[in-house]
Amino acid sequence: MAFDIDKYTETSVSVAWKDLDFDEFETNPLPPETLATLRYMCDVEYHTVCYLRDLLVTPSHKEADVSAFMTMWNREEFWHGEALAAVLAKHGVTVDFDQLKATRLKLGWKDRLDPIKQSLLGNIVGKDFIAVHMIWGAANEWSAVAAYNRLAELQQHPVLAELLRRIAKQEARHVAFYATQARERLAKSKKAQVIARFALKNAWGPVGSSIMEPDDVTHVMGHLFAGEEGLREIRKLDEHISRMPGLDGLTIVETSMKKYGVAA
């Protein structure tokens, strides 16, 4: 089924959370390990603007549907970060843009070179770069949906679980766009399949792993995906990806998780 970009842009709104009783967190606070995971998620959501910045110098921004989607996607991800920051604030954890700026500064030249690198890669690969961008985005968004739903199930907090499921529902719309685009573009180009397979196999990592400390990645991925149930979720993610044209047999999620001591 085709993704209706006009309907998506017309119905894009911030995730609703102000109707939820956040006072529940005062009588039923979240444990430290969950707060650490939420902080990671919040930082990643707020960092989305940097991913958008990098992609604006690639062929992706010349595609009207992709450009329209990316604009709304960036806003929605920011709002997800805002909602998570509100939960953290109820626990005395403040998230501000000075801290986010510090995270980016720690990346140093890597952060400043990323737009140049993306531009060069996009110009060399040409329009097939868009297929890689789309399947990469799909892999990330499938992972995000799984992460939010897993944390909701693990924590079983009445307010947090509802908020996380609302965020996951919006993330599922992101999946629909990325996956639709990826499937169509990969099906049309063997070259795109080869490049996408190489990129995913050699460079993909858990969402946030490019900007967060390895110990933080290990904590969050272990918190969400450790154990038999977590492994089943990991393998479901790989199944989504491997069903794409030319990507059969890829196990990038399980392979990446093993590097961080998860799914060992």
Protein Blocks (a to p, Z undefined) as FASTA:
>chain_A
ZZdfklmmmmgccddfklpcfklmmmmccdfklmmmmmmmmmmmmmmmmmmmmmmmpmkl
mpmklmmmmmmmmmmmmmmmmmmmmmmmmnopacdfklmmmmmmmnmmmlmmmmmmmmmm
mmmnmmmlmmmmmmmmmmmmmmmmmmmmmmmmmnopaklmmmmmmmmmmmmmmmmmmmmm
mmmmmmmomklmmmmmmmmmmmgccehjlmmcfklmmmmmmmmmgcjklmmmmmmmmmmm
mmpghigoiafkmmmmmmnopaZZ
